[in-house]
Amino acid sequence: MADVTVIGTGVIGSGVVRACAAAGLEVAVWNRTESRAEEVAKVNPRVQVHATAAEAIRASRITLLCLLNYPVTHRVLEQAGAGLSGRLFVQHSSGVPESVGPLQERITGAGGRFMEAAILNYPDAIGTDACFTVYGGAPEDFAELGPVTKAMAGHQVHLHDEPRYAKAYHVVASAFYYAFVSGFLECAAIAEHIGVPLNAFADSVPLYDPGFENTVRVGLDLIERRDYAYEQAPLTTHIDVLQNLARAAEDAGVDASYLTALRDRVRTALEQGHRREHIAILTEQFRARRSAAPHPVEGA
């Protein structure tokens, strides 16, 4: 019997397979395009390719689902039929918290156990110290996953006993990441336009590193308390900077810049009389625009 099954050997799945095999685990795999699974198995004698997903699932007590998304996962499990009972399934596919419940019900309704996982790195980090994965699900199931999390290496964190918590965490972390990506791309365009060498732009980034965590920690504390008084960097200090930056982005050919949007939000807050508050007060604009109460993750 295999130690673990991996369903899907795309970029993520193949990285998981290689890490598990390198850690000495016997791995059962299935992929819709069998040749891709065979490619992974060719260089890993501990990897056994199965002709069907059902066969691969039956080969071990732990199945790691590494398919494209939730609809694909549902189709594969439907085709696999019976054989879910007593087994632990860990979903790694991308999605949103609302996608978790139906999949969890499908698996637990068939007698299986269910966990959510979110890998917060590029696939080549899997199996290295740089790998960072978060999990939601029963603590005892996370403990059973021990050999796998050890193989994944890096930081493997059990967040909560509610599976959806891992996907919610992933949504927030991804949004933060893409905010960074958007800023990076716009700044590169501005740097080129005003004649700053790109290597000099890269060298400037670490100068702000110490301030990033402080901004997040201070801002989140103020958001939670809804008390935004903050003399260190009141809202009035941001408007001139943002006006200049929004103009620079426009001159550099950047459409729909985040800098323009942020400038306009600061303008609105100033018009509302907020002058000595922290920029985190812009959160109140988002709250005001919600058409309904927020729906937090259960147990979060």
N, C-alpha and C positions, 0 to 999 in steps of 0.2 A: 504493500500500500504506500502511496506517495505521502510526503509530509504536507504538501500544499498543492492546490490546483490554481492555475491562472487562466482565466477565460479572456481571450483577446491578447494578441501579441503585436499590437501597434507600438508606437513610440514609448508610451508609458508601460504597457504590459511587458514588452521585451526587456525594458530596464528592470522591472520587478523580477522577471524570470532569471535574468543574469545575476542579480544580487542574491536571490535565494539559492541558486545553484552554487555560486561562489562561496556561500556560507555553509555549504555541505548538505543542503536540503534536497530531497528527491522531489522533483517538480513535474506534475502532470499539466499539460497545456492543450488548449484547443483554440483555433482561430478559423474564422469563416473561410479565409484564403489559406489553405493548408500549407502552401509553399512558404509562406512567411513564418509559420510556426516551425517548419522544417529547418529554415535558415538559422533560427535561434538554437534549435536542438543540435545542429551539426557541430557546434563548437562547445556544447555542454553535455557531456555524457550522462549527467544526472537528470536530464530533461527527457520526458517521454511524451510524444505527440499522440493525441487521440483523435479518432475519426469523427466523433460527435461530441457536443458539449455535455450531453448526458453521461457519456463514458468518462469524460474527464472529471466531472463533478463526483461521480461515484468512486473515483480513484483515491480520494482523500476526505478528511473531515473538515478541511478549511478550504474555501474557494474565494479567491480574490477576483472580483469583477472589474476588468480593465477595458471595458468597451467604450464606444464613442460617447454615448449619452444614455439617458434613462429609457427612451423608447426602444432603442436597440437592445438594451438589457432585458426589458420586458419580453421582447420577441424571442430572444435567445432562451430565456427561462421557460417561456411557453412551449417552445419546441423541445426543450429538454424533458418536459413532462414531470413525472414523479421523480423521487430520489432526493428531494430537498430536506426531508425530515432528519433531524438530529445534527445537521451540518451547520457550520458557521459560514455566513456569506458576508464579505466586506466589499462594499461598493466604492469604487474609486472614480467613477465617471463624473464629468462636469455636469452641473445643473444648479438648481435653486432649492431652497428648503422645502417649497411646496411639492417638489418632485419626490421627496423622500418617503412620505407616508404611504402612498400606493405600493411602492416597491417593498417597503417593510411589511405591509399587510400581505402581499403576495407570498413572501418568503415565510413569515411567521405563521400565516394561515395554512401553509403546507407542512408545518412542523419544524421549520428551520429557525435559525437564530440570525440576527442581522446587526451589522455595524456599518457606519459611514466613515470614510477616510478621505482626507484631502491632502494631496502632496503639493506643497507650496514652493516647488522648485522646478527648474528644467529637468527633464528626464535623466540627463547625464549625471545628476547629483545623486540619484538613487544608488544606495550601497556605499556612499561616502559620508564623511563627517559633515558635509554641507546639506545633507538631506533633512528636511523638516516636514513632518507629517502630523496632522492632527486627527483624532478619532473621537467619534461619539458612539456610545453603546454601553452595554452592561460591563462593569469592571471585571467580572469573572471571564467574560468573553475576550476582553482586551488582554487579560493574563494568559489565556489560552493561545493568543496570537503571539506570544513572546518570541518564539523562534523566528517568526517572520519579521517582527519589528526589530529584532536584533540584526537580521540580515539587511533590512532597509538602512540601518545605521543612522548616524546623526542624531537628531532630536525627534523622537516618536512620543507624542504627547496625548494622553487620554484627557479630553476636555470635560466630558459630561456623560451621564448615563443616557441622555436623550440623543439618539442618532442625528437628528436634524441640526443639532448644535454645531457639529463639524462642518456641515454645508453652509450654515449661516456665517460661521467664522471665515470660511473660504470666500464667500461673497464680499464680506467687508475687506478682507486682506487683498482680494483681487482688485476691488475698486480703488483701494489705496495705491496699489501697484500701477494701475493704469493712469491714475492722477500723476504719478511720477513720470510714466512714459510720455504722457501728453506734454508735461512740462519740459521734459528732456528734448522732445522733438521741436517744440516751439522755440526753446532757448537756442538750439543748434541753428535754426533758421535766422534768429535774431543775431547770433554771433557772426554768421556768414555775412549778413547784410551790413553790419556796422564795422566789420573788419577785425573781429577778434578771432585769432587762430583757434581752431577747434581743440588743439591740445591744451591751449591756455584755458579754454572753457572747461575742459575735463579737470584741469588742475584746480579750478575754482570751486568745484563741487564739495570736496572734503572740508572746505572752510565753513560750510554750513552744517556739517554733520552734528556737532554738539547741540545745535539749536533745534534740530528736528525733533528729538525725543522730548525736549523741554516743552516745545510748542504743543505736542500731542498731549503730554501729561497735564500741563496747565489748562489747555483748552478743554479737555474732557472733564476735568474737575469742575470747571466753570459751567459747562453744558449741563452736567448732572445737577448742579446746585441752582442753575438758572440765575446766578448772580455773577454778572460780567464785569463788575468794577475792577479796573486793572490799570494802574498808573505807569507800569513799565513800558507798555506799548499801546496806548489808547487808539481808538479807531481813527482819530484825526491824523495820526502819523502815517497812515496807510494810503490816504487818498491821492496825495501828490505822486507818490511812488507808482501806484497802480495806473494813474492817468498817463504817466510817462511810458510805463511798460506796455500798456494797451496800444499806445500810439506807435511804439517801436515794433510791436507784433504786426500791426496793420501795415506799416511801411515795409516789413519783411515779407509781406504777402500771405500772412497767416489768416485764414478765414475762421470765423466763429471761435476766436481765441478764448481760452479759459480766463485769460487776464482781463479781457473785456467784460466777461460775465462777472468776475469777481469785483472789478471796478464798479459796475452797476449796482451790485449788491451793497457795496460799501456806501455808495451814493444814497441809496434808499434808506439805509440805517441812519445816516447823517441827517437826512430829511425828517426822519422820525424823532430826531432829537438825541440820538445816541452819539456822544462825542468822546466820553472818557472811558468807554467800555472796551474790553478786549474784542478782537476780531471774531472770536468764537460766537459773539452775539448774532452773527449772520445765521446761525442755526435756527433762530426763532423765525426767520423768514420761511425756512423749509417746513417747520412745524405748522405755521399759519396756512400754508398752501395745501396741507394734507386734507383731502376730502373726507377722510374717515380716520378713526383712531388707528394708530399703528398696531401691527399684529406681531408681537415679539415671539420668538421661538419658545415653545413650551419648556418650562424648567430653566430657561436662561436667566 
